[in-house]
Amino acid sequence: MKGLFKLLFVLLIGGMPIILFGQTKVGGVVVDASGEPIAFANVLFKNSSEGTITNDNGVFYLESDKTYQGIVVSFVGFTTQEIPLQKRVTYDLRVVLEEGEELQEVIVYGGKQSKRNNPAIDILRKIWARKRQNGLNMYNQYAYNKYEKVEFDLNTIDSSMMKSKLFKGMEFIFSQVDTSNITGKTYLPIFINESFSKVYGDNTFSKVKEDLIGNKNSGFENNQYIISFVQDLYSDYNIYDNYLRFFDKSFVSPLSRTGIDTYNYVLNDSAFVDNKWCYNIIYYPRRKNELTFKGDFWVNDSTFAIKKINLQVTRSANINWVKDIYIEQEFDVLNDSVFLLKRDYMMSDFSLSKKEKARGVYGKRTTVFNNYDFNKERPRAFYEEKVDPFNPIIYQQTDVFWAENRLEKLSKDEIGIYKMLDTLKTVPKFKRLYSLGSILASGYIEFPSYKMDYGPIYSTFGMNDAEGLRLRTGGRTYFGQNDPWRLEGYLAYGFKDNKFKYGISGKWMLNRNNRFIISGGNRRDVEQIGVSLTATNDVLGRSYASSAVFTTGTNNKLTNINLTTATVELEPVKNLNFRTGGTYRTLRSALPEVFSLSYLDPESGEVIDETRQFDLTMALEYTPGRKTIGYGVERMDVNDDYARLHVYYTFGIKDILESQFDYKKIQLLYRQPLQLGGVGRLVTTIEAGKTFGDVPLGLLSVIPGNQTYFSIYNTFPNLDFYEFVTDTYSSVHFEHNFNGRFLSRIPLLRKLNWREIVGLRGVWGQLSDSNVALSSPSNIPLVAPSDRIYYEYSLGIGNIFKVFRIDVNFRGNYLEMPDARRVSVTGAFGFHF
């Protein structure tokens, strides 16, 4: 959901010609006699090799700096058409191809190509054999300069948009409108970020270091949501890999070893490219709806290294909110055998609809490389030395610096964006639009004069059996995205129990280099605490189930909790975090007549209704591959594909602040998302834990049930709250999203773009007799899944209307238990690519 909130934010605040024409521009659609579009038809400027291929809807756009008098359109099985061009710019051209076979000298292709005796596939196999012997892999050490430009542009701008009341008072922005040389659409730059880095690498011990030397930003430089979206949008990729990952999806590379089963290949041409004899191979997908590209590449005839390649995602690909993805890479010839990446360009067209005339936002990244230097050995310590990417000097580089280090000149309109956006930010109407987008993205309403944010607004309303209707208000301090300290709090009221609840938390970062942070807080609230195995001490946290409006049964196993924490944390190595601190909590049932947390005091024999406990906690968190932005006390994740390892140790101490129990508890959580090439994404979570010593129900490990109608990962949707209680447990959860791999091959379902999701989860646990006896006043059964592993499995369909998911969950065993739910249906709502 985070990703699309950011996208919607951009769509909201963007909006919006002077059009700069090239020498020849032509666009339109190619159809057959019945009006059906012809995909992958060949369109060339007459008497040239400049051309393109129509997309899934038969649409094409072609542009050249040269002047041409006509185009040639052809497709196998149809008569070739020559279309004269009366003007230098011709849009909305409709080309009708008649059935026939009049190919003349034009090379055409279409339909499924044979895998046997196909020279293009013979060349492809030689590319596979040599791909690890090309480029930087040929040297022990390397270094190079890297310039990167990321830009967001609002596209499909027309007169109706410019005259819209939405932009009244902001008409000056339209002076920056240009035309895309790829799609032919008008666009207006609304965000640009430039960076210059020096990159060092050593292949002998697989180390890479990137020193950021300069960064220049315009547009929404202070908005973390936009910045994190931009960084997540453009992860690095290698065209020689079997799969290219964009937007959490794995696309089959045309250079992949599985490519011959996914693409059709045609040897189209051969010619000198930069004094190197190269073959030109055209490729296009064998089937619709799969995550594939269409395009062509030039490959050298001796090294079989790629010289140029372009990739365009087919319109039918099962991906949401992205209408087009276009990639170009160009390689430089260092000598007879070395081809190095010179320029990498990627453009994505984000839109709420894939219709041709739908408005959207271009996201463009251009990366240029130069000054390659090889075999200059540097010590291992050089690569392990910390680099501070937040050094203020980086963001204050002069115009002279950028003039020297900008490896690709800015266009006139890109230069103008800096001034235009500075002016735009002074317009009151734009400020209102910007604020609305920011609220939707972050969930907070900003009050800059008071350095405060109100929210999160999405937690305003709630409902449960103890509180009835619940209203919540809250806020936080906010001086900027990199605040070294932050205070946050909330106040809530339940209309059934007529009680106020609150939470307050504070954090202060004392050292930015190793992220030495102290924090603490207090919370008094009502919560459903039996929905998570691994312990957390988040003062302001609250489970989904605590305020579920609709449940499969009564949501009455709720707890009044009073939690106080004090914590110290340290990150001595990137993504390795240590935390230690103390917690004091009191637990009492919110509805004791139906759910009791009472226990039998082993010393006095009395029944005690309230659990009071002081704990010392130590935690280790390791998140390799995690990327974040910001350097303040709170950071934002850029990606979500990293592994997570959490180890918790809790040491309960009796008699401190009337604490009642001595015990020890160790818990482990490991989560691993894994992209399995073209078969989708698997998420695996393993949890294990053990409590040493006798403790009451409030301190035991409850197997997380789910009585809501929401699909909540890492819970058991066919278990009620507190159906299983343990002091020793181990569980595993598997969830695999096939991303429509199978449903896309069923003709009647193909256009729906549904995605198959399967899940399997199981848990085993024990509960000692002494712990059962201690909690014997409880009015719920205390049972652990010790006889056999409890398991469930589920079958789901995602991407229904692009936003809904429905799961049918089946209970595998323990069907003899009272009121056991054999089948449940849960769902989720979210925005995913």
TORZA-227906 format. One line per 10 residues: their letters; for each residue x, y, z of C-alpha. Coordinates in pm, whole numbers, plus 50000, padded with zeros to 5 digits. Each point is the difference from the previous one (the first is absolute). Layout:
REM residues N
A> X:Y:Z | ...
REM end
This chain:
REM residues 833
MKGLFKLLFV> 50000:50000:50000 | 50285:50237:50079 | 50119:49989:49639 | 49667:50105:49851 | 49938:50271:50260 | 50320:50155:49878 | 49891:49960:49640 | 49660:50156:50071 | 50177:50282:50179 | 50201:50076:49688
LLIGGMPIIL> 49686:49983:49784 | 49818:50240:50231 | 50265:50270:50019 | 50111:49980:49640 | 49758:50093:49737 | 50070:50169:49686 | 50256:50394:49205 | 50283:50124:49841 | 50090:49680:49806 | 50352:49958:49865
FGQTKVGGVV> 49984:49808:49674 | 50269:49776:49855 | 50045:49967:49626 | 49748:49718:49949 | 49742:49862:50243 | 49728:49752:49920 | 49763:49799:50218 | 49685:49797:49958 | 49850:49653:49997 | 50027:49702:49764
VDASGEPIAF> 49686:49789:49949 | 49872:49730:49766 | 49700:50030:49768 | 49757:49920:50282 | 50146:50271:50223 | 50184:49766:50234 | 50339:50135:50113 | 50313:49824:49872 | 50262:49953:50270 | 50375:49987:49920
ANVLFKNSSE> 49960:50140:49648 | 50318:50149:49853 | 50002:50379:49942 | 50301:50159:49824 | 50078:50343:49861 | 50020:49949:49623 | 50350:49926:49868 | 50147:49970:50350 | 50066:49751:50279 | 49833:50224:50259
GTITNDNGVF> 49688:49829:50122 | 49790:49861:50279 | 49746:49728:50079 | 49632:50055:50080 | 49893:49917:50354 | 49731:49755:50113 | 49732:50246:49887 | 50157:50064:49660 | 50118:50346:50104 | 50335:50141:49891
YLESDKTYQG> 50203:50319:50025 | 50311:50082:49797 | 50230:50302:50010 | 50319:50100:49821 | 50226:50304:49980 | 50004:49946:49622 | 49727:50095:49755 | 49809:49710:49839 | 49724:50007:49743 | 49821:49680:50100
IVVSFVGFTT> 49983:49680:50207 | 49982:49632:49905 | 49769:49775:50205 | 50015:49623:49968 | 49904:49678:50170 | 50024:49639:49892 | 49687:49890:49817 | 49900:50356:49909 | 50073:50230:49708 | 50272:50256:50068
QEIPLQKRVT> 49872:50359:50013 | 50198:50314:49916 | 49849:50306:50167 | 50111:50345:49877 | 50053:50266:50267 | 49860:50338:49900 | 50133:50176:50311 | 50301:49966:50227 | 49768:49919:50290 | 49718:49752:49943
YDLRVVLEEG> 49799:49861:50292 | 49693:49772:50016 | 50092:49820:49677 | 49786:49693:49928 | 50167:49738:49779 | 49786:49714:49867 | 50186:49691:49875 | 49827:49771:49754 | 50056:49626:50005 | 50253:49890:49740
EELQEVIVYG> 50373:49938:49956 | 50186:50284:49832 | 50318:50019:50202 | 50231:50156:49740 | 50333:50093:50166 | 49863:50067:50349 | 50098:49751:50270 | 49692:49901:50201 | 49928:49757:50276 | 49706:49884:50208
GKQSKRNNPA> 49842:49696:50152 | 50190:49726:50177 | 50354:49949:49877 | 50162:49659:49976 | 50257:49905:50266 | 50179:49771:49755 | 50235:50127:49731 | 49948:50352:50129 | 50325:50201:49967 | 49878:50249:50263
IDILRKIWAR> 49982:49725:50262 | 50345:49872:49902 | 50133:50349:50070 | 49805:50011:50328 | 50173:49683:50121 | 50340:50161:49932 | 49893:50301:50207 | 49924:49765:50291 | 50341:49836:49971 | 50188:50332:50010
KRQNGLNMYN> 49785:50217:50228 | 50221:49957:50309 | 50310:50091:49800 | 49883:50346:49898 | 50025:50341:50161 | 50126:50064:50353 | 50034:49627:50072 | 50315:49996:49785 | 50199:50203:50256 | 50109:49943:50358
QYAYNKYEKV> 49934:50360:50100 | 49809:50283:49838 | 49883:50357:50058 | 49779:50238:49805 | 49794:50319:50019 | 49624:49974:50018 | 49750:50277:49927 | 49632:49932:50063 | 49696:50209:49920 | 49652:49903:50121
EFDLNTIDSS> 49700:50195:49876 | 49622:49991:50040 | 49785:50155:49726 | 49626:50040:49971 | 49896:49874:49654 | 49718:50017:49745 | 49950:50374:50038 | 49733:50153:49778 | 49806:50326:49972 | 49717:49876:50223
MMKSKLFKGM> 50247:49939:50280 | 50166:50337:49956 | 49662:50174:50015 | 49887:49800:50304 | 49901:50195:50311 | 50240:49779:50190 | 50293:50192:49854 | 49856:50348:50014 | 50275:50228:50127 | 50269:49746:49907
EFIFSQVDTS> 49993:50037:49621 | 50366:50100:49990 | 50104:49638:50054 | 49892:49905:49648 | 50293:50188:49851 | 50217:49701:50095 | 49801:49740:49801 | 50193:49776:49757 | 49929:49690:49787 | 50133:49650:50069
NITGKTYLPI> 50210:49858:49716 | 49888:49651:50101 | 49622:50029:50040 | 49925:50329:49825 | 49808:50126:50305 | 50035:50346:50141 | 50144:50017:50349 | 50088:50250:50272 | 50297:49940:50236 | 49890:50023:50366
FINESFSKVY> 50295:49841:50182 | 50368:49954:49927 | 50289:49862:50202 | 50364:49991:49889 | 50286:49815:50166 | 50368:49946:49924 | 50197:49712:50154 | 50333:49825:49980 | 49967:49620:50001 | 50277:49757:50098
GDNTFSKVKE> 49992:49622:49978 | 50218:49697:50061 | 49900:49670:49838 | 50258:49798:50198 | 49805:50042:50324 | 49666:50123:49861 | 49994:50347:50150 | 49841:50315:49858 | 50013:50349:50144 | 49814:50305:49870
DLIGNKNSGF> 50099:50349:50116 | 49723:50254:49949 | 50173:50328:49917 | 49712:50222:49889 | 49621:50002:50012 | 49761:50263:49868 | 49625:49985:50043 | 49693:50190:49894 | 49631:49953:50040 | 49916:49802:50312
ENNQYIISFV> 50342:49966:50156 | 49865:50011:50356 | 49735:49732:49955 | 50129:49659:50107 | 49713:49815:49836 | 50083:50128:49654 | 50374:49953:50047 | 49964:49642:50126 | 49767:49922:49710 | 50254:50131:49751
QDLYSDYNIY> 50281:49795:50153 | 49792:49682:50019 | 49879:50053:49646 | 50343:49977:49842 | 50194:49714:50148 | 50312:49884:49817 | 49975:49719:49745 | 50220:49809:49759 | 49859:49917:49657 | 50202:49676:49995
DNYLRFFDKS> 49807:49868:50301 | 49724:49749:49933 | 49741:50222:50169 | 49978:50379:50031 | 49819:50121:50309 | 49782:50310:49985 | 49711:50099:50229 | 50022:49678:50200 | 49958:49794:49682 | 50249:49782:49814
FVSPLSRTGI> 50002:50052:49623 | 50165:49740:49777 | 50307:50155:49841 | 50027:49956:49622 | 50357:49880:50067 | 49877:49740:50250 | 50068:49630:49961 | 49623:49951:50026 | 49949:50261:49728 | 49957:49750:49718
DTYNYVLNDS> 49685:49869:50173 | 49872:50352:50065 | 50096:50205:49693 | 50003:49979:49623 | 50339:50102:49854 | 50072:50123:49647 | 50343:50080:49851 | 49905:50326:49835 | 50321:50165:49878 | 50378:50030:50028
AFVDNKWCYN> 50207:50317:49976 | 50290:50199:50143 | 49918:50174:50329 | 50285:50226:50117 | 50240:49808:49772 | 49892:49665:50145 | 49815:49746:49786 | 49679:49914:50183 | 49687:49792:49954 | 49656:50151:50057
IIYYPRRKNE> 49749:49765:50164 | 49633:50086:50049 | 49804:49826:50276 | 49636:50000:50113 | 49796:49780:50242 | 49852:49665:49909 | 49700:50049:50231 | 49798:50290:50137 | 49959:50109:50364 | 50342:49875:50105
LTFKGDFWVN> 50269:50228:50143 | 50197:50046:49680 | 50149:50262:49768 | 50014:50072:49630 | 50282:50174:49818 | 50336:49929:49839 | 50373:49989:50074 | 50330:50027:49815 | 50267:49743:50092 | 50365:49987:49892
DSTFAIKKIN> 50092:49713:49766 | 50321:49898:50181 | 49962:50074:50372 | 49622:49951:49997 | 49974:50296:50234 | 49695:50223:49976 | 50066:50335:49830 | 49647:50144:50021 | 49671:49873:50134 | 49651:50135:50050
LQVTRSANIN> 49722:49838:50196 | 49635:50100:50018 | 49752:49826:50227 | 49701:49868:49808 | 49674:50175:50082 | 49834:49668:50089 | 50254:49922:50274 | 49838:49928:50338 | 50116:50313:50180 | 49782:50272:50151
WVKDIYIEQE> 50022:50378:49978 | 50283:49982:49744 | 49902:50051:49639 | 50345:49982:49845 | 50359:49923:50096 | 50270:50085:49750 | 50372:49927:50048 | 50303:50086:49788 | 50358:49899:50070 | 50304:50092:49796
FDVLNDSVFL> 50346:49849:50044 | 50333:50159:49917 | 50281:49809:49829 | 50314:50035:50212 | 50208:49777:49774 | 49948:49703:49773 | 49855:49784:50276 | 49862:50224:50276 | 49650:50149:49992 | 49911:50227:50295
LKRDYMMSDF> 49667:50154:50089 | 49998:50359:49879 | 49638:50114:50041 | 49694:49850:50165 | 49657:50154:49949 | 49671:49881:50148 | 49658:50157:49968 | 49680:49887:50169 | 49653:50135:49922 | 49790:49987:50317
SLSKKEKARG> 49627:50028:49951 | 49678:49889:50169 | 49891:49859:49663 | 50179:49832:49710 | 49786:50179:49743 | 50206:50182:49741 | 49866:50347:50085 | 50012:49957:50377 | 50203:50264:50182 | 50282:49896:50225
VYGKRTTVFN> 50351:50065:50119 | 50329:49911:49834 | 50272:49879:50231 | 50335:50023:49822 | 50351:49906:50103 | 50309:50072:49795 | 50337:49867:50116 | 50325:50084:49821 | 50339:49841:50071 | 50352:50113:49906
NYDFNKERPR> 50364:50018:50111 | 50041:49626:50041 | 50322:49904:50179 | 50118:49641:50052 | 50228:49782:50212 | 50089:50262:50258 | 50009:49796:50319 | 49861:50147:50321 | 50006:49839:50348 | 49691:49827:50133
AFYEEKVDPF> 49977:50268:50270 | 49935:50259:49728 | 49676:49823:49904 | 49890:49952:50360 | 50057:50363:50093 | 49672:50174:50079 | 49876:50264:49760 | 49769:50273:50130 | 49740:50057:49725 | 49844:50281:50204
NPIIYQQTDV> 50301:50230:50007 | 49853:50352:49944 | 50274:50082:49749 | 49854:49737:49763 | 49677:50198:49974 | 50166:50342:49969 | 50217:49947:49692 | 50034:50307:49775 | 49885:50051:49644 | 50366:49973:49898
FWAENRLEKL> 50013:49649:50149 | 49692:49892:49803 | 50129:50155:49679 | 50313:49784:50033 | 49840:49676:50118 | 49663:49988:49826 | 50078:49725:49749 | 49685:50070:49798 | 49880:50354:49945 | 49658:50100:50126
SKDEIGIYKM> 49742:50096:49741 | 49861:50351:49997 | 49688:49882:50181 | 50196:49807:50263 | 50202:50311:50076 | 49679:50201:50030 | 49843:49763:50251 | 50216:50131:50285 | 49872:50354:49958 | 49644:49896:49913
LDTLKTVPKF> 49956:49787:50311 | 50143:50266:50227 | 49733:50234:49865 | 49728:49734:50017 | 50057:49942:50371 | 49899:50361:50069 | 49655:49950:49842 | 49733:49944:50274 | 49795:49765:49784 | 50298:49775:49936
KRLYSLGSIL> 50079:49996:50371 | 49649:49870:50068 | 50032:49725:49738 | 50342:49907:50134 | 49866:49981:50356 | 49710:49777:49894 | 50235:49759:49825 | 50233:49996:50300 | 49711:49918:50236 | 49887:49707:49785
ASGYIEFPSY> 50355:49866:49976 | 50114:50038:50361 | 49672:49995:50193 | 50104:50319:50184 | 49872:50358:49973 | 50288:50245:50023 | 50001:50320:50209 | 50339:50147:49901 | 49966:50314:50220 | 49972:49782:50309
KMDYGPIYST> 50249:49735:49882 | 49729:49741:50058 | 49813:49735:49800 | 49650:49877:50083 | 49924:49631:49948 | 50017:49733:49888 | 49654:50074:49865 | 49942:49635:49902 | 49983:49903:50370 | 49723:50245:50090
FGMNDAEGLR> 49718:49744:50025 | 49990:49653:50156 | 49759:49748:50149 | 50023:49707:50245 | 49787:49823:50262 | 50166:50172:50296 | 50007:50360:49877 | 49716:50003:49751 | 50057:50293:49764 | 50351:50137:50046
LRTGGRTYFG> 50126:50342:49894 | 50370:50083:49989 | 50195:50321:49954 | 50377:50036:49991 | 50304:50186:49875 | 50376:50027:49985 | 50273:50260:49989 | 50137:50059:49652 | 50276:50250:49919 | 50115:49807:49695
QNDPWRLEGY> 50057:49652:49861 | 50336:49967:50177 | 49901:50107:50351 | 50247:49878:50266 | 49715:49972:50250 | 49626:49947:49985 | 49705:49996:50241 | 49681:49819:49909 | 49676:49931:50181 | 49628:49931:49978
LAYGFKDNKF> 49679:50018:50203 | 49706:49763:49948 | 49653:49959:50150 | 49767:49700:50007 | 49628:50076:50006 | 49907:49663:50156 | 50247:49985:50290 | 50001:50383:50031 | 50377:50005:50048 | 50283:50206:49858
KYGISGKWML> 50316:49827:49871 | 50329:50154:49905 | 50351:49935:49878 | 50311:50218:49993 | 50344:49925:49862 | 50327:50184:49954 | 50321:49924:49810 | 50334:50180:49996 | 50297:49915:49778 | 50327:50087:50173
NRNNRFIISG> 50240:49881:49727 | 49908:49994:49631 | 50300:49791:49890 | 49911:49688:50200 | 49632:50097:50056 | 50026:50007:50377 | 49639:50064:50105 | 49828:50016:50338 | 49622:49971:50017 | 49719:49950:50246
GNRRDVEQIG> 49628:50035:50050 | 49682:49890:50169 | 49670:49863:49871 | 49667:49923:50171 | 49758:49840:49758 | 49781:49705:49906 | 50160:49750:49764 | 49966:49654:49850 | 50346:49868:50092 | 49955:49644:49873
VSLTATNDVL> 50073:50074:49634 | 50381:49988:49990 | 50248:49739:50118 | 50320:50202:50003 | 50009:50262:50275 | 50004:50371:49925 | 50019:50296:50236 | 49865:50267:49769 | 49835:50249:50233 | 49770:50140:49732
GRSYASSAVF> 49941:49673:49813 | 49657:49842:49977 | 49896:49677:49828 | 49757:49984:49708 | 49762:49786:50202 | 49967:50250:50285 | 49747:50214:49813 | 49855:49770:49734 | 49647:50117:49914 | 49891:49661:49863
TTGTNNKLTN> 50119:49668:50147 | 49911:49634:49962 | 49905:49984:50367 | 49991:50218:50307 | 50320:50199:50040 | 49999:49984:50379 | 50342:49858:50095 | 50145:50348:50045 | 50253:50127:50252 | 50040:50325:50191
INLTTATVEL> 50371:50068:49967 | 50222:50255:50171 | 50343:49986:49841 | 50307:50209:50085 | 50328:49960:49812 | 50352:50145:49991 | 50237:49886:49725 | 50350:50061:49867 | 50087:49893:49645 | 50312:49998:49786
EPVKNLNFRT> 50083:49922:49636 | 50378:49948:49990 | 49982:49837:49655 | 49750:50084:49730 | 49676:49802:50044 | 50121:49837:50324 | 49810:50145:50295 | 50037:49926:50373 | 49741:50105:50258 | 49984:49964:50374
GGTYRTLRSA> 49770:50146:50261 | 49739:49944:50262 | 49622:49968:49994 | 49739:50008:50270 | 49644:49894:49923 | 49676:49922:50171 | 49744:49776:49830 | 49635:49959:50094 | 49708:49860:49802 | 49780:50268:49842
LPEVFSLSYL> 49695:49768:50024 | 50071:49769:50298 | 49655:49842:49994 | 50078:49830:49665 | 50381:49998:49990 | 50218:49973:50307 | 50371:50074:50034 | 49993:49905:50370 | 50252:49758:50144 | 50049:49805:50321
DPESGEVIDE> 50276:50147:50218 | 50225:49701:50082 | 50108:50153:50332 | 49673:50130:50150 | 49754:49785:49808 | 49801:50312:49913 | 49851:50072:49659 | 50169:50308:49855 | 49816:50194:49728 | 50285:50224:49888
TRQFDLTMAL> 50344:49900:49872 | 50283:50240:50083 | 50336:49932:49844 | 50340:50166:49957 | 50224:49867:49722 | 50345:50068:49866 | 50015:49950:49624 | 50277:49955:49746 | 49941:49980:49628 | 50202:49953:49684
EYTPGRKTIG> 49859:50093:49663 | 50183:49923:49675 | 49852:50116:49668 | 50253:49935:49719 | 49916:50181:49680 | 49773:50252:50168 | 50005:50346:49840 | 49886:50310:50185 | 49981:50374:49948 | 50062:50273:50254
YGVERMDVND> 50239:50018:50291 | 49768:50124:50276 | 49865:49813:50298 | 49745:49841:49766 | 50084:49865:49654 | 49787:49869:49717 | 50051:49671:49821 | 50060:50026:49627 | 49961:49629:49923 | 49814:49706:50151
DYARLHVYYT> 50189:49706:49850 | 50262:49962:50273 | 50029:49717:50251 | 49927:50063:50369 | 50152:49822:50295 | 49878:50092:50352 | 50130:49845:50320 | 49840:50104:50331 | 50105:49914:50351 | 49773:50094:50292
FGIKDILESQ> 50108:49971:50363 | 49710:50039:50246 | 50103:50119:50348 | 49777:49954:50301 | 49939:50264:50275 | 50119:50303:49800 | 49705:50242:50002 | 49788:49715:50145 | 50086:49781:49703 | 49862:49649:50057
FDYKKIQLLY> 50207:49749:49799 | 50353:49884:49932 | 50032:49850:49653 | 50203:50002:49678 | 49871:49998:49643 | 50188:49972:49672 | 49829:50059:49665 | 50113:49992:49638 | 49837:50126:49681 | 50139:49959:49648
RQPLQLGGVG> 49822:50137:49694 | 50126:49951:49644 | 49831:50137:49687 | 50130:49824:49691 | 49933:50083:49636 | 49992:49665:49819 | 50056:50126:49648 | 49693:49969:49783 | 49798:49792:50248 | 49935:50281:50244
RLVTTIEAGK> 50091:50105:50353 | 50028:49776:50305 | 49998:50139:50354 | 50115:49766:50277 | 49981:50076:50370 | 50138:49778:50275 | 49940:50068:50371 | 50112:49811:50307 | 50004:50074:50371 | 50019:49856:50350
TFGDVPLGLL> 49912:50131:50346 | 50206:49873:50295 | 49809:50024:50328 | 49634:50008:50098 | 49798:50299:49880 | 49627:50084:49976 | 49789:50022:49687 | 50086:50366:49934 | 50371:49912:49963 | 49963:49678:49799
SVIPGNQTYF> 50032:49973:49620 | 49660:49996:49832 | 49977:49847:49653 | 49871:50292:49790 | 49645:49943:49888 | 49801:50224:49770 | 49631:50064:50060 | 49989:50289:49755 | 49901:49981:49636 | 50337:50137:49894
SIYNTFPNLD> 50286:49790:49860 | 50273:50076:50254 | 50336:49838:49926 | 50158:49793:50278 | 49669:49919:50171 | 49778:49691:49983 | 49662:50110:49859 | 49821:49682:50112 | 50107:50037:50364 | 49810:50207:50257
FYEFVTDTYS> 50192:50227:50234 | 50161:49797:50283 | 49893:49667:49844 | 50359:49877:50045 | 50232:50121:50278 | 50364:49890:50037 | 50321:50050:50192 | 50206:49827:49728 | 49921:50037:49630 | 50128:49987:49644
SVHFEHNFNG> 49805:50114:49695 | 50048:50046:49628 | 49801:50199:49744 | 50031:49975:49624 | 49818:50231:49760 | 50063:49991:49627 | 49860:50245:49746 | 50025:49859:49646 | 49922:50345:49851 | 49752:49853:49753
RFLSRIPLLR> 50240:49752:49842 | 49731:49733:49954 | 49678:50202:49979 | 50152:50209:49721 | 50004:49687:49780 | 49626:49938:50033 | 49830:50188:49713 | 49680:50090:50187 | 50192:50131:50303 | 50300:50157:49828
KLNWREIVGL> 49862:50352:49977 | 49908:50011:50370 | 50368:50002:50101 | 49922:49805:50318 | 50290:49860:50202 | 50011:49664:50177 | 50110:49990:50365 | 50054:49686:50205 | 50088:49974:50366 | 50108:49730:50244
RGVWGQLSDS> 50057:50054:50372 | 50059:49777:50297 | 50088:50020:50369 | 50103:49763:50275 | 50010:50091:50367 | 49998:49880:50359 | 49856:50129:50327 | 50133:49862:50327 | 49769:49865:50271 | 50136:50255:50248
NVALSSPSNI> 49903:50288:49770 | 49653:49852:49949 | 49960:49973:50378 | 50121:50357:50054 | 49735:50136:49760 | 49723:49764:50113 | 49762:50286:50097 | 49980:50087:49631 | 49655:49945:49850 | 50138:49888:49663
PLVAPSDRIY> 50156:49662:49918 | 50382:49995:50005 | 50107:49769:49714 | 50322:49973:49798 | 50044:49826:49660 | 50237:49742:50150 | 49846:49674:49873 | 50060:50091:49637 | 50087:50307:49796 | 49699:50220:49941
YEYSLGIGNI> 49986:50112:49636 | 49789:50199:49756 | 50017:50064:49629 | 49840:50263:49781 | 49921:50075:49638 | 49958:50359:49895 | 49940:50229:49707 | 50163:50340:49998 | 49980:50307:49778 | 49620:49988:49976
FKVFRIDVNF> 49912:50339:49848 | 50371:50073:50066 | 49943:50060:50372 | 49824:49702:50163 | 50120:49662:50119 | 49788:49708:50124 | 50135:49692:50181 | 49821:49678:50085 | 50170:49843:50303 | 49968:49636:50098
RGNYLEMPDA> 50070:49852:50342 | 50212:49688:49967 | 49943:49829:50336 | 49882:50038:50361 | 49653:49999:49853 | 49866:49833:50316 | 50051:50310:50210 | 49682:50188:50105 | 49879:50253:49740 | 50296:49923:49773
RRVSVTGAFG> 49978:50205:49682 | 50066:49765:49708 | 49988:50266:49729 | 50030:50377:50008 | 50002:50272:49738 | 50220:50304:50048 | 50088:50290:49776 | 50229:50296:49964 | 50003:50335:49827 | 50316:50156:49870
FHF> 50180:50166:49711 | 50274:49785:49851 | 50185:50005:49672
REM end
